[in-house]
């Protein structure tokens, strides 16, 4: 059996480790973790439980990106001397004031996961913008472009 972990970034490591403990193989969306420590714990868990872990990005599989890599590797565009990658700025510190209550459909404590508790604000649901919940565009687009 296998699970696909496509949760918010902050949940990737704990969900994947729980799946390994339950005897499941995992395909996990990028990023695999928010910290180096989490990534090491993830690797340790999959070795310990003898399960398969895979992460991937759609750009690695996309025909046009494979073709571009082939052009570079085979020297068709000349000697590559410099590569610049821009993935946008880092995530912001979340210092939003309390504003309203979480929607009825949202279990806010579960949504937060291991992130620090803070009062609800509707904008926090755009979690990729906030450091407590994501690595921001670095782990969003960077995972593709640095690959």
KELUMTI-436070 format. One record per atom (N, C-alpha, C): residue number from 1; atom name; x, y, z. Coordinates in nm, 4 decimals. Layout:
KELUMTI-436070
+-----+------+----------+----------+----------+
!   n ! atom !       px !       py !       pz !
+-----+------+----------+----------+----------+
! NUM !   CA !        X !        Y !        Z !
...
+-----+------+----------+----------+----------+
END
This chain:
KELUMTI-436070
+-----+------+----------+----------+----------+
!   n ! atom !       px !       py !       pz !
+-----+------+----------+----------+----------+
!   1 !    N !   0.0836 !  -0.1199 !   0.0000 !
!   1 !   CA !   0.0000 !   0.0000 !   0.0000 !
!   1 !    C !   0.0868 !   0.1246 !   0.0000 !
!   2 !    N !   0.0320 !   0.2294 !  -0.0548 !
!   2 !   CA !   0.1045 !   0.3560 !  -0.0668 !
!   2 !    C !   0.0114 !   0.4712 !  -0.0338 !
!   3 !    N !   0.0680 !   0.5790 !   0.0171 !
!   3 !   CA !  -0.0093 !   0.7015 !   0.0338 !
!   3 !    C !   0.0573 !   0.8122 !  -0.0467 !
!   4 !    N !  -0.0223 !   0.9095 !  -0.0839 !
!   4 !   CA !   0.0288 !   1.0318 !  -0.1457 !
!   4 !    C !   0.0093 !   1.1420 !  -0.0438 !
!   5 !    N !   0.1168 !   1.2078 !  -0.0062 !
!   5 !   CA !   0.1104 !   1.3167 !   0.0907 !
!   5 !    C !   0.1109 !   1.4486 !   0.0140 !
!   6 !    N !  -0.0046 !   1.5137 !   0.0099 !
!   6 !   CA !  -0.0188 !   1.6409 !  -0.0616 !
!   6 !    C !  -0.0818 !   1.7441 !   0.0311 !
!   7 !    N !  -0.0362 !   1.7442 !   0.1539 !
!   7 !   CA !  -0.0858 !   1.8363 !   0.2562 !
!   7 !    C !  -0.0098 !   1.9677 !   0.2467 !
!   8 !    N !  -0.0378 !   2.0602 !   0.3385 !
!   8 !   CA !   0.0456 !   2.1788 !   0.3513 !
!   8 !    C !   0.1871 !   2.1365 !   0.3881 !
!   9 !    N !   0.2845 !   2.2163 !   0.3490 !
!   9 !   CA !   0.4260 !   2.1801 !   0.3659 !
!   9 !    C !   0.4610 !   2.1349 !   0.5072 !
!  10 !    N !   0.4082 !   2.2020 !   0.6073 !
!  10 !   CA !   0.4457 !   2.1725 !   0.7460 !
!  10 !    C !   0.4048 !   2.0318 !   0.7887 !
!  11 !    N !   0.3150 !   1.9687 !   0.7153 !
!  11 !   CA !   0.2669 !   1.8351 !   0.7494 !
!  11 !    C !   0.3402 !   1.7244 !   0.6750 !
!  12 !    N !   0.4233 !   1.7562 !   0.5768 !
!  12 !   CA !   0.4847 !   1.6516 !   0.4942 !
!  12 !    C !   0.5656 !   1.5517 !   0.5765 !
!  13 !    N !   0.6517 !   1.5997 !   0.6634 !
!  13 !   CA !   0.7361 !   1.5086 !   0.7410 !
!  13 !    C !   0.6555 !   1.4241 !   0.8391 !
!  14 !    N !   0.5707 !   1.4840 !   0.9250 !
!  14 !   CA !   0.4993 !   1.3985 !   1.0206 !
!  14 !    C !   0.4048 !   1.2976 !   0.9547 !
!  15 !    N !   0.3369 !   1.3372 !   0.8474 !
!  15 !   CA !   0.2468 !   1.2440 !   0.7788 !
!  15 !    C !   0.3266 !   1.1299 !   0.7162 !
!  16 !    N !   0.4379 !   1.1631 !   0.6528 !
!  16 !   CA !   0.5192 !   1.0602 !   0.5871 !
!  16 !    C !   0.5791 !   0.9629 !   0.6877 !
!  17 !    N !   0.6276 !   1.0138 !   0.7997 !
!  17 !   CA !   0.6832 !   0.9255 !   0.9031 !
!  17 !    C !   0.5738 !   0.8358 !   0.9607 !
!  18 !    N !   0.4563 !   0.8913 !   0.9856 !
!  18 !   CA !   0.3450 !   0.8099 !   1.0370 !
!  18 !    C !   0.3086 !   0.6998 !   0.9376 !
!  19 !    N !   0.3119 !   0.7317 !   0.8101 !
!  19 !   CA !   0.2813 !   0.6307 !   0.7080 !
!  19 !    C !   0.3862 !   0.5193 !   0.7083 !
!  20 !    N !   0.5142 !   0.5562 !   0.7197 !
!  20 !   CA !   0.6205 !   0.4546 !   0.7241 !
!  20 !    C !   0.6012 !   0.3628 !   0.8442 !
!  21 !    N !   0.5691 !   0.4217 !   0.9594 !
!  21 !   CA !   0.5450 !   0.3414 !   1.0801 !
!  21 !    C !   0.4279 !   0.2457 !   1.0606 !
!  22 !    N !   0.3316 !   0.2873 !   0.9783 !
!  22 !   CA !   0.2135 !   0.2037 !   0.9515 !
!  22 !    C !   0.2379 !   0.1044 !   0.8380 !
!  23 !    N !   0.3624 !   0.0989 !   0.7886 !
!  23 !   CA !   0.3961 !   0.0023 !   0.6846 !
!  23 !    C !   0.3598 !   0.0453 !   0.5438 !
!  24 !    N !   0.3469 !   0.1744 !   0.5218 !
!  24 !   CA !   0.3092 !   0.2260 !   0.3895 !
!  24 !    C !   0.4295 !   0.2885 !   0.3198 !
!  25 !    N !   0.4330 !   0.2755 !   0.1882 !
!  25 !   CA !   0.5270 !   0.3513 !   0.1068 !
!  25 !    C !   0.4641 !   0.4875 !   0.0811 !
!  26 !    N !   0.5473 !   0.5873 !   0.0478 !
!  26 !   CA !   0.4974 !   0.7249 !   0.0369 !
!  26 !    C !   0.5496 !   0.7931 !  -0.0883 !
!  27 !    N !   0.4584 !   0.8594 !  -0.1579 !
!  27 !   CA !   0.4950 !   0.9609 !  -0.2577 !
!  27 !    C !   0.4555 !   1.0925 !  -0.1938 !
!  28 !    N !   0.5529 !   1.1811 !  -0.1756 !
!  28 !   CA !   0.5303 !   1.3068 !  -0.1047 !
!  28 !    C !   0.5564 !   1.4250 !  -0.1966 !
!  29 !    N !   0.4629 !   1.5182 !  -0.1980 !
!  29 !   CA !   0.4843 !   1.6433 !  -0.2702 !
!  29 !    C !   0.6064 !   1.7134 !  -0.2118 !
!  30 !    N !   0.6674 !   1.7982 !  -0.2912 !
!  30 !   CA !   0.7773 !   1.8788 !  -0.2406 !
!  30 !    C !   0.7219 !   1.9925 !  -0.1565 !
!  31 !    N !   0.7963 !   2.0433 !  -0.0615 !
!  31 !   CA !   0.9239 !   1.9964 !  -0.0095 !
!  31 !    C !   0.9015 !   1.8807 !   0.0880 !
!  32 !    N !   1.0029 !   1.7985 !   0.1056 !
!  32 !   CA !   0.9859 !   1.6848 !   0.1959 !
!  32 !    C !   0.9841 !   1.7294 !   0.3418 !
!  33 !    N !   1.0418 !   1.8461 !   0.3694 !
!  33 !   CA !   1.0477 !   1.8948 !   0.5073 !
!  33 !    C !   1.0702 !   2.0454 !   0.5056 !
!  34 !    N !   1.0598 !   2.1055 !   0.6229 !
!  34 !   CA !   1.0890 !   2.2483 !   0.6361 !
!  34 !    C !   1.2263 !   2.2735 !   0.6965 !
!  35 !    N !   1.2881 !   2.1679 !   0.7517 !
!  35 !   CA !   1.4194 !   2.1840 !   0.8132 !
!  35 !    C !   1.5082 !   2.0648 !   0.7779 !
!  36 !    N !   1.6373 !   2.0836 !   0.7926 !
!  36 !   CA !   1.7323 !   1.9741 !   0.7713 !
!  36 !    C !   1.7075 !   1.8646 !   0.8749 !
!  37 !    N !   1.6798 !   1.9032 !   0.9978 !
!  37 !   CA !   1.6523 !   1.8049 !   1.1032 !
!  37 !    C !   1.5356 !   1.7153 !   1.0636 !
!  38 !    N !   1.4253 !   1.7764 !   1.0176 !
!  38 !   CA !   1.3093 !   1.6971 !   0.9753 !
!  38 !    C !   1.3461 !   1.6020 !   0.8616 !
!  39 !    N !   1.4246 !   1.6495 !   0.7667 !
!  39 !   CA !   1.4635 !   1.5648 !   0.6527 !
!  39 !    C !   1.5447 !   1.4449 !   0.7006 !
!  40 !    N !   1.6323 !   1.4670 !   0.7962 !
!  40 !   CA !   1.7123 !   1.3559 !   0.8501 !
!  40 !    C !   1.6247 !   1.2560 !   0.9255 !
!  41 !    N !   1.5292 !   1.3066 !   1.0021 !
!  41 !   CA !   1.4361 !   1.2186 !   1.0729 !
!  41 !    C !   1.3525 !   1.1372 !   0.9745 !
!  42 !    N !   1.3126 !   1.2004 !   0.8664 !
!  42 !   CA !   1.2358 !   1.1327 !   0.7622 !
!  42 !    C !   1.3173 !   1.0181 !   0.7022 !
!  43 !    N !   1.4410 !   1.0463 !   0.6654 !
!  43 !   CA !   1.5274 !   0.9431 !   0.6072 !
!  43 !    C !   1.5503 !   0.8294 !   0.7063 !
!  44 !    N !   1.5726 !   0.8646 !   0.8318 !
!  44 !   CA !   1.5936 !   0.7633 !   0.9362 !
!  44 !    C !   1.4707 !   0.6724 !   0.9494 !
!  45 !    N !   1.3531 !   0.7326 !   0.9481 !
!  45 !   CA !   1.2296 !   0.6540 !   0.9635 !
!  45 !    C !   1.2111 !   0.5571 !   0.8473 !
!  46 !    N !   1.2374 !   0.6020 !   0.7262 !
!  46 !   CA !   1.2160 !   0.5129 !   0.6115 !
!  46 !    C !   1.3197 !   0.4011 !   0.6069 !
!  47 !    N !   1.4407 !   0.4289 !   0.6518 !
!  47 !   CA !   1.5397 !   0.3208 !   0.6635 !
!  47 !    C !   1.4966 !   0.2223 !   0.7723 !
!  48 !    N !   1.4566 !   0.2761 !   0.8864 !
!  48 !   CA !   1.4189 !   0.1914 !   1.0002 !
!  48 !    C !   1.3030 !   0.0986 !   0.9663 !
!  49 !    N !   1.2021 !   0.1512 !   0.8983 !
!  49 !   CA !   1.0821 !   0.0719 !   0.8702 !
!  49 !    C !   1.0873 !   0.0025 !   0.7346 !
!  50 !    N !   1.1958 !   0.0215 !   0.6619 !
!  50 !   CA !   1.2140 !  -0.0484 !   0.5353 !
!  50 !    C !   1.1094 !  -0.0146 !   0.4296 !
!  51 !    N !   1.0660 !   0.1096 !   0.4273 !
!  51 !   CA !   0.9633 !   0.1522 !   0.3323 !
!  51 !    C !   1.0258 !   0.2365 !   0.2219 !
!  52 !    N !   0.9508 !   0.2569 !   0.1159 !
!  52 !   CA !   0.9966 !   0.3364 !   0.0010 !
!  52 !    C !   0.9389 !   0.4765 !   0.0120 !
!  53 !    N !   1.0249 !   0.5754 !  -0.0085 !
!  53 !   CA !   0.9826 !   0.7158 !  -0.0083 !
!  53 !    C !   1.0254 !   0.7779 !  -0.1399 !
!  54 !    N !   0.9347 !   0.8493 !  -0.2023 !
!  54 !   CA !   0.9685 !   0.9206 !  -0.3256 !
!  54 !    C !   0.9066 !   1.0587 !  -0.3210 !
!  55 !    N !   0.9832 !   1.1550 !  -0.3658 !
!  55 !   CA !   0.9292 !   1.2889 !  -0.3863 !
!  55 !    C !   0.9577 !   1.3261 !  -0.5304 !
!  56 !    N !   0.8829 !   1.4169 !  -0.5810 !
!  56 !   CA !   0.9031 !   1.4539 !  -0.7205 !
!  56 !    C !   0.8429 !   1.5887 !  -0.7523 !
!  57 !    N !   0.8767 !   1.6353 !  -0.8679 !
!  57 !   CA !   0.8195 !   1.7600 !  -0.9165 !
!  57 !    C !   0.7761 !   1.7376 !  -1.0598 !
!  58 !    N !   0.6686 !   1.8028 !  -1.0984 !
!  58 !   CA !   0.6198 !   1.7817 !  -1.2343 !
!  58 !    C !   0.7173 !   1.8358 !  -1.3379 !
!  59 !    N !   0.7964 !   1.9372 !  -1.3039 !
!  59 !   CA !   0.8892 !   1.9909 !  -1.4038 !
!  59 !    C !   0.9952 !   1.8893 !  -1.4425 !
!  60 !    N !   1.0380 !   1.8056 !  -1.3485 !
!  60 !   CA !   1.1392 !   1.7047 !  -1.3808 !
!  60 !    C !   1.0874 !   1.6105 !  -1.4886 !
!  61 !    N !   0.9577 !   1.5856 !  -1.4881 !
!  61 !   CA !   0.8982 !   1.4925 !  -1.5837 !
!  61 !    C !   0.8497 !   1.5588 !  -1.7115 !
!  62 !    N !   0.8394 !   1.6902 !  -1.7124 !
!  62 !   CA !   0.7841 !   1.7604 !  -1.8288 !
!  62 !    C !   0.8816 !   1.7549 !  -1.9467 !
!  63 !    N !   0.8288 !   1.7265 !  -2.0639 !
!  63 !   CA !   0.9095 !   1.7081 !  -2.1847 !
!  63 !    C !   1.0005 !   1.8283 !  -2.2129 !
!  64 !    N !   0.9463 !   1.9487 !  -2.2020 !
!  64 !   CA !   1.0263 !   2.0667 !  -2.2373 !
!  64 !    C !   1.1450 !   2.0875 !  -2.1434 !
!  65 !    N !   1.1303 !   2.0505 !  -2.0159 !
!  65 !   CA !   1.2414 !   2.0655 !  -1.9229 !
!  65 !    C !   1.3469 !   1.9576 !  -1.9459 !
!  66 !    N !   1.3029 !   1.8355 !  -1.9747 !
!  66 !   CA !   1.3995 !   1.7294 !  -2.0080 !
!  66 !    C !   1.4775 !   1.7660 !  -2.1340 !
!  67 !    N !   1.4082 !   1.8240 !  -2.2322 !
!  67 !   CA !   1.4732 !   1.8653 !  -2.3567 !
!  67 !    C !   1.5770 !   1.9744 !  -2.3302 !
!  68 !    N !   1.5421 !   2.0726 !  -2.2466 !
!  68 !   CA !   1.6366 !   2.1797 !  -2.2132 !
!  68 !    C !   1.7612 !   2.1227 !  -2.1452 !
!  69 !    N !   1.7422 !   2.0288 !  -2.0536 !
!  69 !   CA !   1.8567 !   1.9658 !  -1.9866 !
!  69 !    C !   1.9428 !   1.8891 !  -2.0861 !
!  70 !    N !   1.8785 !   1.8224 !  -2.1797 !
!  70 !   CA !   1.9520 !   1.7481 !  -2.2821 !
!  70 !    C !   2.0364 !   1.8428 !  -2.3676 !
!  71 !    N !   1.9821 !   1.9577 !  -2.4031 !
!  71 !   CA !   2.0579 !   2.0563 !  -2.4813 !
!  71 !    C !   2.1831 !   2.1009 !  -2.4065 !
!  72 !    N !   2.1676 !   2.1277 !  -2.2770 !
!  72 !   CA !   2.2815 !   2.1728 !  -2.1960 !
!  72 !    C !   2.3836 !   2.0605 !  -2.1803 !
!  73 !    N !   2.3390 !   1.9421 !  -2.1405 !
!  73 !   CA !   2.4311 !   1.8300 !  -2.1156 !
!  73 !    C !   2.5113 !   1.7909 !  -2.2393 !
!  74 !    N !   2.4504 !   1.8030 !  -2.3552 !
!  74 !   CA !   2.5174 !   1.7628 !  -2.4788 !
!  74 !    C !   2.5903 !   1.8769 !  -2.5482 !
!  75 !    N !   2.5997 !   1.9912 !  -2.4811 !
!  75 !   CA !   2.6785 !   2.1022 !  -2.5330 !
!  75 !    C !   2.6183 !   2.1766 !  -2.6507 !
!  76 !    N !   2.4904 !   2.1590 !  -2.6771 !
!  76 !   CA !   2.4292 !   2.2243 !  -2.7930 !
!  76 !    C !   2.4194 !   2.3760 !  -2.7794 !
!  77 !    N !   2.4259 !   2.4273 !  -2.6576 !
!  77 !   CA !   2.4161 !   2.5728 !  -2.6410 !
!  77 !    C !   2.5506 !   2.6333 !  -2.6004 !
!  78 !    N !   2.6553 !   2.5535 !  -2.6108 !
!  78 !   CA !   2.7875 !   2.6010 !  -2.5724 !
!  78 !    C !   2.8165 !   2.5694 !  -2.4269 !
!  79 !    N !   2.9292 !   2.6212 !  -2.3802 !
!  79 !   CA !   2.9700 !   2.5958 !  -2.2426 !
!  79 !    C !   2.8856 !   2.6798 !  -2.1477 !
!  80 !    N !   2.8262 !   2.6145 !  -2.0521 !
!  80 !   CA !   2.7449 !   2.6829 !  -1.9525 !
!  80 !    C !   2.8382 !   2.7396 !  -1.8464 !
!  81 !    N !   2.8339 !   2.8714 !  -1.8270 !
!  81 !   CA !   2.9242 !   2.9365 !  -1.7322 !
!  81 !    C !   2.8529 !   2.9909 !  -1.6100 !
!  82 !    N !   2.7259 !   3.0215 !  -1.6233 !
!  82 !   CA !   2.6552 !   3.0844 !  -1.5113 !
!  82 !    C !   2.5053 !   3.0572 !  -1.5247 !
!  83 !    N !   2.4424 !   3.0280 !  -1.4135 !
!  83 !   CA !   2.2972 !   3.0091 !  -1.4104 !
!  83 !    C !   2.2415 !   3.0982 !  -1.3004 !
!  84 !    N !   2.1396 !   3.1740 !  -1.3318 !
!  84 !   CA !   2.0708 !   3.2566 !  -1.2329 !
!  84 !    C !   1.9288 !   3.2045 !  -1.2178 !
!  85 !    N !   1.8889 !   3.1808 !  -1.0950 !
!  85 !   CA !   1.7536 !   3.1337 !  -1.0666 !
!  85 !    C !   1.6899 !   3.2312 !  -0.9688 !
!  86 !    N !   1.5707 !   3.2759 !  -1.0004 !
!  86 !   CA !   1.4970 !   3.3648 !  -0.9110 !
!  86 !    C !   1.3676 !   3.2966 !  -0.8719 !
!  87 !    N !   1.3464 !   3.2823 !  -0.7446 !
!  87 !   CA !   1.2243 !   3.2178 !  -0.6974 !
!  87 !    C !   1.1415 !   3.3108 !  -0.6093 !
!  88 !    N !   1.1726 !   3.4380 !  -0.6082 !
!  88 !   CA !   1.0981 !   3.5311 !  -0.5247 !
!  88 !    C !   1.1571 !   3.5398 !  -0.3855 !
!  89 !    N !   1.0957 !   3.6220 !  -0.3049 !
!  89 !   CA !   1.1461 !   3.6464 !  -0.1704 !
!  89 !    C !   1.1098 !   3.5364 !  -0.0722 !
!  90 !    N !   1.1654 !   3.5456 !   0.0480 !
!  90 !   CA !   1.1376 !   3.4453 !   0.1510 !
!  90 !    C !   0.9976 !   3.4657 !   0.2097 !
!  91 !    N !   0.9475 !   3.3660 !   0.2815 !
!  91 !   CA !   0.8183 !   3.3845 !   0.3476 !
!  91 !    C !   0.8312 !   3.4886 !   0.4581 !
!  92 !    N !   0.7211 !   3.5493 !   0.4931 !
!  92 !   CA !   0.7192 !   3.6541 !   0.5955 !
!  92 !    C !   0.6952 !   3.5951 !   0.7336 !
!  93 !    N !   0.7360 !   3.6706 !   0.8343 !
!  93 !   CA !   0.7007 !   3.6357 !   0.9714 !
!  93 !    C !   0.5517 !   3.6644 !   0.9862 !
!  94 !    N !   0.4796 !   3.5709 !   1.0402 !
!  94 !   CA !   0.3345 !   3.5859 !   1.0539 !
!  94 !    C !   0.3044 !   3.6612 !   1.1829 !
!  95 !    N !   0.2698 !   3.7873 !   1.1694 !
!  95 !   CA !   0.2343 !   3.8669 !   1.2868 !
!  95 !    C !   0.0960 !   3.9286 !   1.2688 !
!  96 !    N !   0.0084 !   3.8555 !   1.2012 !
!  96 !   CA !  -0.1273 !   3.9035 !   1.1787 !
!  96 !    C !  -0.2040 !   3.9080 !   1.3106 !
!  97 !    N !  -0.2834 !   4.0118 !   1.3322 !
!  97 !   CA !  -0.3640 !   4.0175 !   1.4547 !
!  97 !    C !  -0.4819 !   3.9206 !   1.4450 !
!  98 !    N !  -0.5366 !   3.8866 !   1.5583 !
!  98 !   CA !  -0.6563 !   3.8019 !   1.5582 !
!  98 !    C !  -0.7666 !   3.8732 !   1.4811 !
!  99 !    N !  -0.8366 !   3.7956 !   1.3978 !
!  99 !   CA !  -0.9479 !   3.8541 !   1.3223 !
!  99 !    C !  -1.0526 !   3.7467 !   1.2975 !
! 100 !    N !  -1.1561 !   3.7505 !   1.3745 !
! 100 !   CA !  -1.2655 !   3.6565 !   1.3554 !
! 100 !    C !  -1.2322 !   3.5178 !   1.4066 !
! 101 !    N !  -1.3202 !   3.4269 !   1.3744 !
! 101 !   CA !  -1.3060 !   3.2869 !   1.4137 !
! 101 !    C !  -1.2761 !   3.2032 !   1.2899 !
! 102 !    N !  -1.2106 !   3.0895 !   1.3084 !
! 102 !   CA !  -1.1902 !   3.0002 !   1.1934 !
! 102 !    C !  -1.3255 !   2.9581 !   1.1358 !
! 103 !    N !  -1.3305 !   2.9325 !   1.0064 !
! 103 !   CA !  -1.4558 !   2.8839 !   0.9473 !
! 103 !    C !  -1.4999 !   2.7539 !   1.0154 !
! 104 !    N !  -1.6271 !   2.7276 !   1.0128 !
! 104 !   CA !  -1.6817 !   2.6096 !   1.0797 !
! 104 !    C !  -1.6203 !   2.4797 !   1.0280 !
! 105 !    N !  -1.5847 !   2.4758 !   0.9017 !
! 105 !   CA !  -1.5321 !   2.3541 !   0.8399 !
! 105 !    C !  -1.3858 !   2.3277 !   0.8752 !
! 106 !    N !  -1.3195 !   2.4248 !   0.9403 !
! 106 !   CA !  -1.1757 !   2.4143 !   0.9659 !
! 106 !    C !  -1.1473 !   2.3832 !   1.1121 !
! 107 !    N !  -1.0780 !   2.2719 !   1.1373 !
! 107 !   CA !  -1.0259 !   2.2446 !   1.2709 !
! 107 !    C !  -0.8902 !   2.3141 !   1.2772 !
! 108 !    N !  -0.8901 !   2.4337 !   1.3313 !
! 108 !   CA !  -0.7722 !   2.5204 !   1.3267 !
! 108 !    C !  -0.6518 !   2.4576 !   1.3964 !
! 109 !    N !  -0.6729 !   2.3899 !   1.5086 !
! 109 !   CA !  -0.5599 !   2.3280 !   1.5794 !
! 109 !    C !  -0.4940 !   2.2197 !   1.4945 !
! 110 !    N !  -0.5738 !   2.1387 !   1.4269 !
! 110 !   CA !  -0.5161 !   2.0369 !   1.3383 !
! 110 !    C !  -0.4491 !   2.1040 !   1.2192 !
! 111 !    N !  -0.5117 !   2.2074 !   1.1645 !
! 111 !   CA !  -0.4542 !   2.2792 !   1.0504 !
! 111 !    C !  -0.3153 !   2.3329 !   1.0856 !
! 112 !    N !  -0.3001 !   2.3877 !   1.2070 !
! 112 !   CA !  -0.1703 !   2.4419 !   1.2489 !
! 112 !    C !  -0.0630 !   2.3340 !   1.2553 !
! 113 !    N !  -0.1015 !   2.2141 !   1.2965 !
! 113 !   CA !  -0.0018 !   2.1081 !   1.3085 !
! 113 !    C !   0.1038 !   2.1450 !   1.4106 !
! 114 !    N !   0.2300 !   2.1254 !   1.3744 !
! 114 !   CA !   0.3396 !   2.1535 !   1.4677 !
! 114 !    C !   0.3838 !   2.2993 !   1.4638 !
! 115 !    N !   0.3172 !   2.3818 !   1.3816 !
! 115 !   CA !   0.3503 !   2.5251 !   1.3762 !
! 115 !    C !   0.3085 !   2.5913 !   1.5076 !
! 116 !    N !   0.3739 !   2.7000 !   1.5444 !
! 116 !   CA !   0.3364 !   2.7692 !   1.6681 !
! 116 !    C !   0.1902 !   2.8163 !   1.6632 !
! 117 !    N !   0.1236 !   2.8075 !   1.7760 !
! 117 !   CA !  -0.0142 !   2.8548 !   1.7808 !
! 117 !    C !  -0.0146 !   3.0066 !   1.7725 !
! 118 !    N !  -0.1087 !   3.0571 !   1.6976 !
! 118 !   CA !  -0.1330 !   3.2013 !   1.6931 !
! 118 !    C !  -0.2808 !   3.2211 !   1.6667 !
! 119 !    N !  -0.3324 !   3.3383 !   1.7028 !
! 119 !   CA !  -0.4748 !   3.3626 !   1.6802 !
! 119 !    C !  -0.5088 !   3.3534 !   1.5316 !
! 120 !    N !  -0.6312 !   3.3132 !   1.5035 !
! 120 !   CA !  -0.6756 !   3.2991 !   1.3650 !
! 120 !    C !  -0.6876 !   3.4351 !   1.2966 !
! 121 !    N !  -0.6471 !   3.4369 !   1.1718 !
! 121 !   CA !  -0.6694 !   3.5490 !   1.0796 !
! 121 !    C !  -0.6947 !   3.4842 !   0.9439 !
! 122 !    N !  -0.7940 !   3.5297 !   0.8672 !
! 122 !   CA !  -0.8243 !   3.4640 !   0.7393 !
! 122 !    C !  -0.7050 !   3.4552 !   0.6439 !
! 123 !    N !  -0.6142 !   3.5525 !   0.6484 !
! 123 !   CA !  -0.4999 !   3.5509 !   0.5563 !
! 123 !    C !  -0.3999 !   3.4402 !   0.5868 !
! 124 !    N !  -0.4043 !   3.3852 !   0.7077 !
! 124 !   CA !  -0.3096 !   3.2789 !   0.7418 !
! 124 !    C !  -0.3368 !   3.1539 !   0.6575 !
! 125 !    N !  -0.4575 !   3.1434 !   0.6037 !
! 125 !   CA !  -0.4895 !   3.0270 !   0.5206 !
! 125 !    C !  -0.4113 !   3.0278 !   0.3895 !
! 126 !    N !  -0.3565 !   3.1416 !   0.3511 !
! 126 !   CA !  -0.2611 !   3.1468 !   0.2399 !
! 126 !    C !  -0.1236 !   3.1110 !   0.2945 !
! 127 !    N !  -0.1122 !   2.9907 !   0.3482 !
! 127 !   CA !  -0.0008 !   2.9461 !   0.4320 !
! 127 !    C !   0.1357 !   2.9571 !   0.3666 !
! 128 !    N !   0.1432 !   2.9532 !   0.2348 !
! 128 !   CA !   0.2742 !   2.9548 !   0.1703 !
! 128 !    C !   0.3479 !   3.0879 !   0.1906 !
! 129 !    N !   0.2752 !   3.1916 !   0.2284 !
! 129 !   CA !   0.3370 !   3.3227 !   0.2492 !
! 129 !    C !   0.4033 !   3.3363 !   0.3860 !
! 130 !    N !   0.3795 !   3.2422 !   0.4767 !
! 130 !   CA !   0.4212 !   3.2583 !   0.6159 !
! 130 !    C !   0.5269 !   3.1557 !   0.6564 !
! 131 !    N !   0.6318 !   3.2036 !   0.7192 !
! 131 !   CA !   0.7468 !   3.1216 !   0.7573 !
! 131 !    C !   0.7113 !   3.0041 !   0.8483 !
! 132 !    N !   0.6148 !   3.0212 !   0.9371 !
! 132 !   CA !   0.5797 !   2.9122 !   1.0289 !
! 132 !    C !   0.5196 !   2.7912 !   0.9584 !
! 133 !    N !   0.4681 !   2.8114 !   0.8373 !
! 133 !   CA !   0.3938 !   2.7057 !   0.7693 !
! 133 !    C !   0.4599 !   2.6561 !   0.6419 !
! 134 !    N !   0.5617 !   2.7272 !   0.5953 !
! 134 !   CA !   0.6171 !   2.6955 !   0.4640 !
! 134 !    C !   0.7552 !   2.7577 !   0.4479 !
! 135 !    N !   0.8289 !   2.7074 !   0.3522 !
! 135 !   CA !   0.9546 !   2.7701 !   0.3122 !
! 135 !    C !   0.9321 !   2.8761 !   0.2056 !
! 136 !    N !   0.8056 !   2.9088 !   0.1796 !
! 136 !   CA !   0.7728 !   3.0123 !   0.0810 !
! 136 !    C !   0.8057 !   2.9679 !  -0.0609 !
! 137 !    N !   0.8379 !   3.0637 !  -0.1435 !
! 137 !   CA !   0.8652 !   3.0335 !  -0.2842 !
! 137 !    C !   0.9936 !   2.9526 !  -0.3022 !
! 138 !    N !   1.0828 !   2.9576 !  -0.2038 !
! 138 !   CA !   1.2047 !   2.8764 !  -0.2116 !
! 138 !    C !   1.1693 !   2.7279 !  -0.2188 !
! 139 !    N !   1.0779 !   2.6842 !  -0.1334 !
! 139 !   CA !   1.0396 !   2.5433 !  -0.1358 !
! 139 !    C !   0.9244 !   2.5168 !  -0.2318 !
! 140 !    N !   0.8624 !   2.6215 !  -0.2826 !
! 140 !   CA !   0.7570 !   2.6050 !  -0.3817 !
! 140 !    C !   0.8191 !   2.5969 !  -0.5208 !
! 141 !    N !   0.8668 !   2.7086 !  -0.5736 !
! 141 !   CA !   0.9294 !   2.7085 !  -0.7067 !
! 141 !    C !   1.0753 !   2.6654 !  -0.7025 !
! 142 !    N !   1.1452 !   2.6960 !  -0.5935 !
! 142 !   CA !   1.2858 !   2.6580 !  -0.5846 !
! 142 !    C !   1.3064 !   2.5089 !  -0.6010 !
! 143 !    N !   1.2150 !   2.4307 !  -0.5454 !
! 143 !   CA !   1.2254 !   2.2849 !  -0.5580 !
! 143 !    C !   1.2271 !   2.2417 !  -0.7041 !
! 144 !    N !   1.1585 !   2.3153 !  -0.7895 !
! 144 !   CA !   1.1592 !   2.2850 !  -0.9329 !
! 144 !    C !   1.2873 !   2.3367 !  -0.9984 !
! 145 !    N !   1.3150 !   2.4641 !  -0.9785 !
! 145 !   CA !   1.4228 !   2.5287 !  -1.0530 !
! 145 !    C !   1.5620 !   2.4825 !  -1.0114 !
! 146 !    N !   1.5817 !   2.4479 !  -0.8851 !
! 146 !   CA !   1.7127 !   2.4022 !  -0.8414 !
! 146 !    C !   1.7358 !   2.2562 !  -0.8768 !
! 147 !    N !   1.6299 !   2.1864 !  -0.9094 !
! 147 !   CA !   1.6389 !   2.0454 !  -0.9459 !
! 147 !    C !   1.7163 !   2.0323 !  -1.0760 !
+-----+------+----------+----------+----------+
END
